[in-house]
């Protein structure tokens, strides 16, 4: 028994497996992590270095012109709106210079300011034999962008021929804008051409949107306001502001052209107030538009017509506006239906 135990003790004892403490596993993960960190680091450096190259390539791609077929727009002429004032005025003074031009160098130079080719032209007529006492554009047409045709009516004096023609003659003037799209100047493309009066230059008087005119009523407070206002406005007698609504600014004509003003006729816009209502005190804020015929007495007496808008305040009428033009009747409106409807 003892030997057996001793033999067992002398037998080589097999080395048991070491317990899993985690040290071996941890050692292997640290190495892998080091390798992964190196890969990430070099990748970051690679991206950093490649960034400028990628950016340049993207910029080149973005700025590369792309051929896109487009449809060319046809040139359009500028509309003849308020810009027509400039060629009209130039044409008027050009015609005035043309009418009085003669064989003198001074006349040629004056005309050349409007039409440069005039310097090389010869004139047989004596300068100043005829003159344009007045010249006004009566028709303005735009031929193309920057190119205009202006018809000027000129009242010619100074010769028997002018008297025979009734003094008024018409000249057609071609004008070209200079200085690009801004049209900083104008020049004539040719000499004026004398033409017949434009068709439709005279026509029937337009219908106005007012009732029948009648003599002013002394019992109408609106008439009293109009009389006082026009007297202060045209004769300088009286204080103008006392007849104006708050916020309305008007200045009397200076120097005063008349010594007295007489209201000869008055008409209301539209139907006007009901019969008898004009003598009543108007409610605040009510408006009334009048067409007023006036006779101005002075060195040169003459009739005139004013379109005046009144507004009621504190039981009296005040001038709210001296309108730029009388109101026209609407298309298709029968003006006869308004007859007798005025106050």
C-alpha positions in Angstrom: 0.0 0.0 0.0 2.8 2.3 0.8 4.6 1.5 -2.3 1.6 2.1 -4.4 1.1 5.4 -2.9 4.7 6.2 -3.3 4.6 5.1 -7.0 1.6 7.2 -7.5 3.5 10.0 -6.0 6.4 9.3 -8.3 4.3 9.2 -11.4 4.6 12.3 -13.5 1.7 14.5 -12.8 0.1 16.0 -16.0 0.1 19.8 -16.1 -3.5 21.0 -15.8 -4.8 23.7 -18.1 -4.5 27.2 -16.8 -7.7 28.9 -16.0 -8.9 31.5 -18.6 -7.9 34.7 -17.0 -8.5 36.8 -20.1 -4.9 37.9 -20.4 -4.1 36.0 -23.6 -7.3 37.3 -25.3 -6.6 40.8 -24.3 -3.2 40.7 -25.7 -4.5 39.6 -29.1 -7.2 42.4 -29.3 -4.6 45.1 -28.6 -2.6 44.0 -31.6 -5.6 44.0 -33.9 -6.6 47.4 -32.6 -3.2 48.7 -33.4 -3.4 47.5 -36.9 -6.8 48.9 -37.4 -5.7 52.3 -36.0 -2.8 52.4 -38.5 -5.2 51.6 -41.3 -7.6 54.4 -40.3 -4.7 56.9 -39.8 -3.3 56.2 -43.3 -6.8 56.4 -44.8 -7.4 59.8 -43.2 -4.1 61.1 -44.5 -5.0 59.7 -48.0 -8.3 61.5 -48.0 -6.7 64.7 -46.7 -4.2 64.7 -49.5 -6.8 63.7 -52.1 -9.2 66.5 -51.0 -7.8 69.3 -53.1 -7.6 67.0 -56.1 -11.3 66.0 -55.7 -12.3 69.6 -55.1 -10.5 70.8 -58.3 -12.1 68.0 -60.3 -15.6 68.9 -59.0 -15.0 72.6 -59.8 -13.9 71.8 -63.3 -16.9 69.6 -63.8 -19.3 72.4 -62.5 -17.8 75.1 -64.7 -17.7 73.1 -67.8 -20.1 74.8 -70.2 -23.1 72.7 -71.1 -24.4 73.1 -74.6 -28.2 73.7 -74.3 -30.0 74.7 -77.4 -31.9 77.9 -77.0 -34.4 79.8 -79.2 -33.3 83.3 -80.1 -35.8 86.0 -79.4 -36.8 88.3 -82.1 -35.9 92.0 -81.5 -38.9 93.9 -80.2 -39.5 97.6 -80.8 -39.8 99.8 -77.7 -43.4 101.0 -77.0 -44.2 104.6 -77.8 -45.2 105.6 -74.3 -43.9 108.7 -72.5 -40.6 108.3 -74.4 -42.4 109.8 -77.4 -42.1 113.3 -75.7 -38.4 113.5 -76.5 -38.6 112.9 -80.3 -41.7 115.1 -80.6 -39.9 118.1 -79.0 -36.8 117.6 -81.1 -38.9 117.4 -84.3 -40.7 120.7 -83.4 -37.5 122.7 -83.1 -36.0 121.0 -86.1 -39.0 122.0 -88.3 -38.8 125.6 -86.9 -35.1 125.8 -88.0 -35.9 124.2 -91.3 -38.7 126.6 -92.2 -36.6 129.7 -91.8 -33.3 128.2 -93.2 -31.8 129.9 -96.3 -28.6 130.2 -98.3 -26.5 131.6 -95.5 -23.8 129.6 -93.7 -25.3 130.5 -90.4 -28.6 129.0 -91.3 -26.8 125.8 -92.6 -24.9 125.5 -89.3 -28.1 125.9 -87.3 -29.9 123.3 -89.3 -26.9 120.9 -89.2 -27.4 120.7 -85.4 -30.5 118.7 -86.2 -29.5 117.2 -89.6 -25.7 117.0 -90.1 -25.9 116.6 -93.9 -27.4 120.1 -94.1 -23.8 121.5 -94.2 -23.2 120.2 -97.7 -26.6 121.4 -99.1 -27.3 124.5 -101.2 -30.4 126.7 -100.6 -31.8 129.0 -103.1 -34.3 130.8 -100.9 -33.3 133.7 -98.7 -33.3 132.8 -95.0 -36.0 134.2 -92.8 -38.5 134.8 -95.6 -40.8 132.4 -93.8 -41.0 131.5 -90.1 -42.8 129.0 -88.0 -44.6 131.0 -85.4 -45.6 127.8 -83.6 -44.8 124.1 -84.2 -46.5 121.2 -82.5 -46.2 117.5 -83.0 -49.6 116.0 -83.9 -48.6 112.5 -84.7 -45.8 110.3 -83.3 -45.1 106.8 -84.7 -42.3 104.4 -83.7 -41.0 102.7 -86.9 -38.6 100.4 -85.1 -36.4 100.4 -82.0 -35.0 103.9 -81.7 -36.4 105.1 -85.0 -39.4 107.5 -85.1 -41.6 109.4 -87.5 -43.0 112.6 -86.2 -45.6 114.8 -88.0 -45.4 118.4 -87.0 -48.0 121.1 -87.6 -46.4 124.5 -88.1 -48.1 127.8 -88.4 -46.1 129.5 -91.1 -46.0 133.3 -91.6 -44.0 135.7 -93.8 -45.2 134.9 -97.3 -48.3 135.1 -99.5 -48.0 131.3 -100.1 -48.2 130.8 -96.4 -51.4 132.9 -96.2 -53.0 131.0 -99.1 -52.4 127.7 -97.3 -54.2 128.9 -94.2 -50.9 129.3 -92.4 -50.9 125.7 -90.9 -48.8 123.2 -92.8 -47.6 119.7 -91.9 -44.1 118.2 -92.0 -43.1 114.6 -91.5 -39.8 114.2 -89.8 -37.7 110.9 -89.5 -35.7 110.8 -86.3 -33.1 108.3 -85.0 -32.1 108.0 -81.4 -28.4 108.3 -80.6 -26.4 107.1 -77.6 -27.7 103.5 -77.5 -30.7 102.3 -75.6 -30.6 105.3 -73.3 -31.4 107.6 -76.3 -29.2 110.4 -74.9 -29.8 112.4 -78.1 -31.6 112.6 -81.4 -30.7 113.3 -85.0 -32.8 113.7 -88.2 -32.4 110.9 -90.8 -33.5 113.3 -93.6 -35.0 116.6 -94.4 -38.6 117.2 -93.4 -41.3 116.2 -96.0 -44.4 118.4 -96.3 -47.5 116.2 -96.1 -51.2 116.6 -95.9 -53.0 116.9 -92.5 -53.0 113.5 -90.8 -56.3 111.6 -91.2 -58.3 111.8 -88.0 -56.5 114.9 -86.7 -59.9 116.5 -86.2 -63.0 114.8 -84.9 -66.2 115.2 -82.9 -66.0 116.4 -79.4 -65.9 113.5 -76.9 -69.0 113.0 -74.7 -68.6 113.9 -71.1 -70.1 112.2 -68.1 -72.1 115.1 -66.8 -75.7 116.0 -66.7 -77.2 119.0 -68.5 -75.7 122.4 -67.7 -77.7 125.0 -66.0 -77.3 128.5 -64.6 -75.7 128.5 -61.1 -78.3 128.7 -58.2 -77.5 131.2 -55.5 -79.2 128.9 -53.0 -76.7 126.1 -53.7 -73.8 126.2 -51.1 -71.6 124.4 -53.7 -71.9 127.4 -56.1 -70.9 129.8 -53.3 -67.8 127.7 -52.7 -66.9 127.5 -56.4 -67.3 131.3 -56.9 -65.2 132.1 -53.9 -62.5 129.6 -54.9 -62.2 130.7 -58.5 -62.1 134.4 -57.5 -59.2 133.7 -55.2 -57.5 131.4 -57.7 -57.7 133.6 -60.8 -58.0 137.2 -59.5 -56.0 137.0 -56.3 -58.9 138.3 -54.2 -59.6 136.4 -51.1 -57.8 133.7 -49.2 -57.5 130.5 -51.2 -56.9 128.1 -48.3 -60.3 128.8 -46.7 -62.0 127.0 -49.7 -59.7 123.9 -49.7 -60.3 120.5 -47.9 -57.6 119.5 -45.4 -54.7 117.9 -47.3 -55.5 119.7 -50.6 -52.7 122.0 -51.8 -53.3 124.5 -54.5 -51.6 127.8 -55.4 -53.3 130.9 -56.9 -52.3 131.9 -60.5 -49.5 134.5 -60.3 -49.7 137.1 -61.6 -53.5 137.2 -61.5 -54.7 137.0 -65.1 -58.2 138.4 -64.4 -59.9 141.1 -62.5 -63.2 139.3 -62.1 -64.6 135.8 -62.7 -68.2 134.9 -63.4 -69.6 131.4 -63.2 -71.9 131.1 -66.2 -73.0 127.4 -66.1 -72.6 124.3 -63.9 -73.3 120.6 -64.4 -73.0 117.7 -62.0 -71.2 114.5 -62.8 -73.5 111.6 -63.4 -77.0 112.0 -62.0 -76.1 114.6 -59.5 -78.1 115.3 -56.3 -81.8 114.9 -56.2 -84.0 117.9 -56.9 -83.9 120.3 -54.0 -81.1 118.5 -52.3 -78.5 121.0 -53.4 -79.9 123.6 -51.0 -79.7 121.3 -48.0 -76.7 120.9 -45.6 -74.6 118.0 -47.0 -73.5 115.2 -44.7 -69.8 115.1 -44.0 -67.7 113.1 -46.5 -70.1 113.4 -49.4 -68.4 114.2 -52.7 -69.7 116.2 -55.7 -68.0 116.5 -59.0 -68.9 119.6 -61.1 -68.2 120.9 -64.6 -68.0 124.7 -64.3 -68.1 127.1 -67.2 -66.4 130.4 -66.3 -66.0 133.8 -67.9 -62.7 135.5 -67.0 -62.8 139.3 -67.2 -59.5 141.2 -67.8 -57.3 142.5 -70.6 -58.2 139.4 -72.6 -61.6 138.1 -71.5 -62.2 134.5 -72.4 -64.4 131.5 -71.4 -62.9 128.6 -69.6 -64.1 125.2 -68.2 -63.0 123.7 -64.9 -63.6 120.2 -63.5 -63.8 120.6 -59.7 -64.3 118.0 -57.0 -66.0 119.1 -53.8 -66.2 117.3 -50.4 -68.5 118.2 -47.6 -67.2 118.9 -44.1 -68.8 120.6 -41.1 -71.9 121.5 -43.1 -70.2 123.2 -46.0 -68.6 122.3 -49.3 -64.8 122.5 -49.8 -62.6 122.1 -52.9 -61.0 118.6 -52.7 -59.4 118.7 -56.2 -59.0 120.8 -59.3 -59.2 117.8 -61.7 -56.8 117.5 -64.6 -59.6 116.8 -67.1 -63.3 116.4 -67.1 -64.7 112.9 -66.8 -65.5 111.2 -70.1 -68.7 109.2 -70.6 -68.2 105.4 -70.5 -68.2 103.7 -73.9 -71.8 102.8 -74.8 -73.3 105.3 -72.4 -76.2 107.3 -73.8 -75.5 110.9 -72.7 -79.1 111.8 -73.5 -80.2 109.7 -70.6 -78.4 112.2 -68.3 -80.1 115.3 -69.7 -82.2 117.1 -67.1 -80.7 115.1 -64.3 -78.5 117.8 -63.0 -79.3 119.9 -60.0 
